[in-house]
Amino acid sequence: MAERIVGLISCVMCAVPYLIMAKYDVNSQTPIHFWSGDTALGKVVKNVPAYNREMAELYKKYGFMYCLSGLGCLLFPPVGYGLLCLTIAGIVLVYRAYKKILKKYQNESSGAFPQITPAYRKAMTGFGLVFFIIFILLWLPLFFAGQNSPWLIISILGTVAEAIIGMAVYVLVIAKKTSN
């Protein structure tokens, strides 16, 4: 039962940032960004309230997918872990939806929004693949470990550490190298 609760809590922790952004950024005067903190979006987006409503809806749906995965982890772990893997991989679809929303509300006078460079695409694809494989390997103890196993703690701490390291690598290395 402990691994089920850990799965639920982990998924809810992943859902919370998306649900918070969906709830509180919907009425913001500045456009909701896609994790980049891009302040130039204010010049690119022509109808900020409509853009923010669509972005909030996108984040809400993605957050609920994490909640659904957590519920699956609690009720039937293999289904929950499968849903979680699909949800994590679904960030690609979320990004594509974001680009469609951004294109829909883009100012014609602002010019084309900067496209993804091949170097950035290659770096993010490799980084995402490695990140996903490590994440799955860290979650394997939840399938096989006993209730009071130290592997559960290692799995949880490893997942948290991987998320922090992944964000740091992205911000400090990939984003800087690809912007030059």
C-alpha positions as CSV (number, residue, x, y, z in Angstrom):
1,M,0.0,0.0,0.0
2,A,2.9,2.4,0.7
3,E,4.1,2.3,-2.9
4,R,0.6,3.2,-4.1
5,I,0.4,6.2,-1.8
6,V,3.9,7.2,-2.9
7,G,2.8,7.0,-6.5
8,L,-0.3,9.1,-5.8
9,I,1.7,11.8,-3.9
10,S,4.3,11.9,-6.6
11,C,1.8,12.4,-9.3
12,V,-0.2,15.0,-7.3
13,M,3.1,16.9,-6.7
14,C,3.7,16.9,-10.5
15,A,0.1,18.2,-11.1
16,V,0.1,21.0,-8.6
17,P,2.3,23.5,-10.6
18,Y,0.2,23.1,-13.7
19,L,-3.0,23.5,-11.8
20,I,-1.7,26.6,-10.0
21,M,-0.6,28.2,-13.2
22,A,-4.0,27.4,-14.8
23,K,-5.9,28.9,-11.8
24,Y,-3.9,32.0,-11.1
25,D,-2.3,33.0,-14.4
26,V,-5.6,32.9,-16.4
27,N,-6.4,36.5,-15.4
28,S,-2.8,37.8,-15.7
29,Q,-2.0,40.9,-17.7
30,T,1.1,39.2,-19.2
31,P,0.9,36.1,-21.4
32,I,1.4,32.7,-19.8
33,H,4.7,31.3,-21.0
34,F,5.8,27.7,-21.6
35,W,8.4,27.2,-18.9
36,S,10.8,29.6,-20.5
37,G,10.0,32.8,-18.6
38,D,10.1,34.6,-21.9
39,T,9.2,38.2,-21.3
40,A,9.1,38.9,-25.0
41,L,5.7,37.2,-25.3
42,G,4.0,40.4,-24.3
43,K,5.1,41.9,-27.7
44,V,4.2,38.8,-29.6
45,V,0.7,38.0,-28.3
46,K,-2.1,40.2,-29.6
47,N,-5.1,39.1,-27.4
48,V,-3.6,38.3,-24.0
49,P,-6.9,37.4,-22.1
50,A,-8.0,34.9,-24.8
51,Y,-4.4,33.5,-25.1
52,N,-4.2,33.1,-21.3
53,R,-7.6,31.3,-21.2
54,E,-6.4,28.7,-23.8
55,M,-3.1,28.3,-22.1
56,A,-4.8,27.8,-18.7
57,E,-7.1,25.2,-20.2
58,L,-4.0,23.4,-21.6
59,Y,-2.2,23.4,-18.3
60,K,-5.4,22.3,-16.5
61,K,-5.8,19.3,-18.8
62,Y,-2.2,18.3,-18.3
63,G,-2.4,18.7,-14.6
64,F,-5.5,16.5,-14.5
65,M,-3.6,13.8,-16.5
66,Y,-1.1,13.7,-13.6
67,C,-4.0,13.5,-11.1
68,L,-5.5,10.6,-13.1
69,S,-2.2,8.9,-13.2
70,G,-1.9,9.3,-9.4
71,L,-5.4,7.8,-8.9
72,G,-4.4,4.9,-11.1
73,C,-1.3,4.4,-9.0
74,L,-3.5,4.2,-5.9
75,L,-6.1,1.9,-7.3
76,F,-4.2,-0.3,-9.7
77,P,-0.4,0.5,-9.8
78,P,0.5,-1.0,-13.3
79,V,-2.2,1.1,-14.9
80,G,-1.2,4.2,-13.0
81,Y,2.5,3.8,-13.9
82,G,1.5,3.3,-17.5
83,L,-0.6,6.4,-17.5
84,L,2.2,8.3,-15.8
85,C,4.6,7.3,-18.6
86,L,2.1,8.4,-21.2
87,T,1.6,11.7,-19.3
88,I,5.3,12.4,-19.2
89,A,5.7,11.6,-22.8
90,G,2.7,13.8,-23.5
91,I,4.7,16.9,-22.9
92,V,5.5,16.8,-26.6
93,L,1.8,17.1,-27.4
94,V,1.5,19.9,-24.8
95,Y,4.3,21.8,-26.5
96,R,2.7,21.4,-29.9
97,A,-0.6,22.7,-28.6
98,Y,1.3,25.6,-27.0
99,K,2.9,26.4,-30.4
100,K,-0.6,26.3,-32.1
101,I,-2.1,28.6,-29.4
102,L,0.9,31.0,-29.8
103,K,0.5,31.0,-33.6
104,K,-3.2,31.7,-33.3
105,Y,-2.7,34.8,-31.1
106,Q,0.5,36.1,-32.6
107,N,0.8,39.7,-33.8
108,E,1.3,40.0,-37.5
109,S,3.5,43.1,-36.9
110,S,5.8,41.3,-34.5
111,G,7.2,39.1,-37.2
112,A,7.6,35.4,-37.0
113,F,8.1,33.9,-33.6
114,P,11.6,32.5,-33.3
115,Q,11.6,28.9,-34.6
116,I,13.3,26.0,-33.0
117,T,16.8,25.7,-34.3
118,P,18.1,22.2,-35.3
119,A,20.7,22.4,-32.5
120,Y,18.1,23.1,-29.9
121,R,15.8,20.3,-31.2
122,K,18.7,17.9,-31.2
123,A,19.8,18.9,-27.7
124,M,16.3,18.7,-26.2
125,T,15.5,15.4,-27.9
126,G,18.6,13.8,-26.5
127,F,18.2,15.4,-23.1
128,G,14.5,14.4,-23.0
129,L,15.2,10.8,-23.9
130,V,18.0,10.4,-21.3
131,F,15.8,12.2,-18.7
132,F,12.8,9.8,-19.5
133,I,15.0,6.6,-19.3
134,I,16.5,7.6,-16.0
135,F,13.0,8.5,-14.6
136,I,11.6,5.1,-15.6
137,L,14.6,3.3,-14.0
138,L,14.1,5.3,-10.8
139,W,10.5,4.3,-10.7
140,L,11.2,0.5,-11.1
141,P,11.7,-0.1,-7.4
142,L,8.0,0.9,-6.9
143,F,7.1,-2.2,-8.8
144,F,9.3,-4.6,-7.0
145,A,10.2,-3.3,-3.6
146,G,8.5,-4.3,-0.4
147,Q,6.5,-2.0,1.8
148,N,9.3,-0.9,4.1
149,S,12.1,-1.2,1.5
150,P,14.9,1.4,1.5
151,W,14.6,1.2,-2.3
152,L,11.3,3.2,-2.1
153,I,13.1,6.1,-0.4
154,I,16.0,5.9,-2.9
155,S,13.5,5.9,-5.8
156,I,11.7,9.0,-4.5
157,L,14.8,10.9,-3.6
158,G,16.4,9.9,-7.0
159,T,13.3,11.1,-8.9
160,V,13.4,14.5,-7.0
161,A,17.1,14.8,-7.5
162,E,16.8,14.0,-11.2
163,A,14.1,16.7,-11.7
164,I,16.3,19.3,-10.0
165,I,19.4,18.3,-12.0
166,G,17.4,18.2,-15.2
167,M,16.1,21.7,-14.7
168,A,19.6,23.0,-13.8
169,V,21.1,21.4,-16.9
170,Y,18.4,22.8,-19.1
171,V,18.7,26.3,-17.7
172,L,22.5,26.5,-17.3
173,V,23.7,24.5,-20.4
174,I,21.1,23.7,-23.1
175,A,19.3,27.1,-23.1
176,K,22.6,29.1,-23.2
177,K,24.3,27.0,-25.8
178,T,21.4,27.0,-28.2
179,S,20.7,30.7,-27.9
180,N,24.2,31.6,-29.2
